[in-house]
Amino acid sequence: MESHGYWTTVRQMWLWPVAILVGFPIGGFVADLVVDGVDSVGAALAEGLIAGAIIGAAQWFAVRKWISWLWIPATCVGLALGLTAGAALVDYGIDRGDIVLMAAVTGVGVGVLQALVLARNMIPGALWWGLANPPAWALGWFITSYVITRNIGERFPVFGAGGAVVFGLLTWLLLAALVRGALIARAATSEAVQ
């Protein structure tokens, strides 16, 4: 069990915050280039699919050792559905409160579908991932609203680099704890079989 220490797992997952820092701004930028702003149901759905595919691929690249490729479509669909629902809920508003609420709803979509992938990969505590994502997404947009206001005015589908740094660090620590739990469970099962 010593080989599965929490900080060892954190170090093994060092690519996660890098993937977040790269994936979110690039995913948001590409989606905005293609669609030009979340201002309707169709635009939200399309931008969510594009940004979700890029972000999901970047995240999966960082965790592919522990989590299946299903992470990519889960992120893609979760972001599209969550963003579409969240943006409609706030009537496509861009006030700080609107974007924070939109982000929380987006986090529900992404968090739930990613949690299902974690559960399918036998990662104990996957529910915590689903619960942590809405406030983490809201915090990411809240921080971006003070740092990179261009993302708000241009109606980007996701928060920028400032929010991505905080989101990446917080979710990194949680994901490492969940993966560590899976490693411990697998080691215990392996010892019981022998």
C-alpha positions in Angstrom: 0.0 0.0 0.0 3.0 2.3 0.5 3.5 2.5 -3.3 0.0 4.0 -3.6 0.7 7.1 -1.4 -1.5 10.1 -2.2 1.4 12.4 -3.2 2.9 9.7 -5.4 -0.4 9.5 -7.3 -0.5 13.3 -7.5 3.0 13.4 -9.0 2.1 10.6 -11.5 -0.9 12.7 -12.7 1.2 15.9 -13.2 -0.1 16.2 -16.8 -3.7 16.9 -15.6 -3.3 20.6 -14.8 -1.2 21.1 -17.9 -4.0 19.5 -20.0 -6.5 21.8 -18.4 -4.4 24.9 -19.0 -3.9 23.9 -22.6 -7.3 22.3 -23.4 -9.7 25.0 -22.0 -8.3 28.0 -23.8 -7.7 26.2 -27.1 -11.1 24.4 -26.9 -12.9 27.7 -26.2 -11.0 29.6 -28.9 -11.5 27.0 -31.6 -15.2 26.7 -30.8 -15.6 30.5 -30.8 -13.8 30.7 -34.2 -16.1 28.1 -35.7 -19.4 29.3 -34.2 -18.7 32.9 -32.9 -20.4 33.0 -29.5 -22.9 31.2 -27.3 -26.0 33.2 -28.1 -28.6 30.6 -29.1 -29.4 26.9 -28.5 -27.7 25.8 -31.7 -24.6 27.9 -31.0 -24.3 26.6 -27.4 -24.7 23.0 -28.6 -22.2 23.3 -31.4 -19.6 25.2 -29.2 -20.1 22.7 -26.4 -19.4 19.8 -28.8 -16.3 21.4 -30.3 -14.8 22.6 -27.0 -15.8 19.4 -25.2 -14.1 17.3 -27.8 -10.8 19.3 -27.5 -11.0 19.5 -23.7 -12.0 15.9 -23.3 -9.1 14.7 -25.5 -6.6 16.9 -23.6 -7.8 15.6 -20.3 -7.9 12.0 -21.4 -4.3 12.2 -22.7 -3.3 13.1 -19.1 -5.3 10.3 -17.5 -5.3 7.6 -20.2 -3.3 5.3 -17.9 -6.2 5.0 -15.5 -9.4 6.0 -17.5 -10.8 4.7 -20.7 -11.2 6.8 -23.9 -14.9 7.1 -23.2 -13.8 10.2 -21.2 -13.6 12.1 -24.5 -17.2 11.6 -25.7 -18.5 12.0 -22.1 -16.8 15.4 -21.9 -18.0 16.3 -25.4 -21.7 15.4 -24.7 -21.6 16.6 -21.1 -20.2 20.0 -22.1 -22.7 20.4 -25.0 -25.7 19.5 -22.9 -24.6 21.4 -19.9 -23.7 24.5 -21.8 -26.9 24.5 -23.8 -29.0 24.1 -20.6 -27.0 26.6 -18.6 -26.9 29.3 -21.3 -30.7 29.0 -22.0 -31.3 29.1 -18.2 -29.7 32.6 -18.0 -31.2 33.6 -21.3 -27.6 33.9 -22.8 -26.8 36.7 -20.4 -23.2 37.6 -19.7 -23.4 39.3 -16.3 -21.1 37.7 -13.7 -24.0 36.0 -12.0 -25.3 34.7 -15.3 -22.0 33.1 -16.3 -21.4 31.6 -12.9 -24.8 30.0 -13.0 -24.3 28.9 -16.6 -20.9 27.4 -15.6 -22.4 25.5 -12.6 -25.0 23.9 -14.9 -22.3 23.1 -17.5 -20.3 21.5 -14.6 -23.3 19.3 -13.8 -23.4 18.0 -17.4 -19.7 17.4 -17.6 -19.4 16.1 -14.1 -22.2 13.6 -14.3 -21.0 12.0 -17.5 -17.4 12.0 -16.5 -18.4 10.4 -13.2 -20.2 7.6 -15.1 -16.9 6.9 -16.9 -15.0 6.9 -13.6 -17.6 4.4 -12.2 -17.3 2.3 -15.3 -13.5 2.2 -14.8 -14.1 1.0 -11.2 -12.9 4.2 -9.6 -14.4 4.4 -6.1 -16.0 7.7 -5.2 -16.9 8.7 -8.7 -19.9 10.5 -7.2 -17.5 13.0 -5.6 -16.4 13.9 -9.1 -19.9 14.7 -10.2 -20.5 16.8 -7.1 -17.3 18.7 -7.3 -17.5 19.7 -11.0 -20.4 22.3 -10.8 -18.7 24.5 -8.1 -15.3 24.0 -9.8 -16.7 25.2 -13.2 -18.5 28.1 -11.5 -15.2 29.1 -9.8 -13.4 28.9 -13.1 -15.8 31.3 -14.8 -15.9 33.6 -11.7 -12.1 33.9 -11.8 -12.1 34.5 -15.5 -14.7 37.2 -15.1 -12.0 39.2 -13.3 -9.0 38.2 -15.4 -10.0 37.8 -19.0 -13.1 39.7 -19.7 -12.7 39.1 -23.5 -14.0 35.5 -22.9 -17.2 36.9 -21.5 -17.8 39.6 -24.1 -17.2 37.3 -26.9 -19.4 34.6 -25.3 -16.8 31.9 -25.2 -18.2 28.4 -24.2 -15.6 27.9 -21.4 -13.5 29.9 -19.1 -10.0 31.1 -19.9 -6.5 30.4 -18.6 -6.9 32.2 -15.2 -9.9 30.0 -14.3 -8.3 27.0 -15.9 -5.3 27.2 -13.5 -7.5 27.1 -10.4 -9.9 24.5 -11.9 -6.9 22.3 -13.0 -5.3 22.4 -9.6 -8.4 21.7 -7.6 -9.7 18.9 -9.8 -6.1 17.4 -10.0 -6.1 16.9 -6.2 -9.6 15.3 -6.2 -8.9 13.1 -9.2 -5.6 11.9 -7.7 -7.5 10.9 -4.5 -10.0 8.9 -6.6 -7.4 7.2 -8.7 -5.4 6.4 -5.5 -8.5 4.7 -4.1 -8.8 2.6 -7.2 -5.2 1.6 -7.0 -5.5 0.6 -3.4 -8.7 -1.4 -4.1 -7.0 -3.2 -7.0 -3.9 -4.0 -4.9 -6.1 -5.4 -2.1 -8.0 -7.5 -4.6 -4.8 -8.8 -6.1 -3.4 -9.7 -2.7 -6.7 -11.5 -1.8 -6.5 -13.6 -5.0 -3.0 -14.7 -4.3 
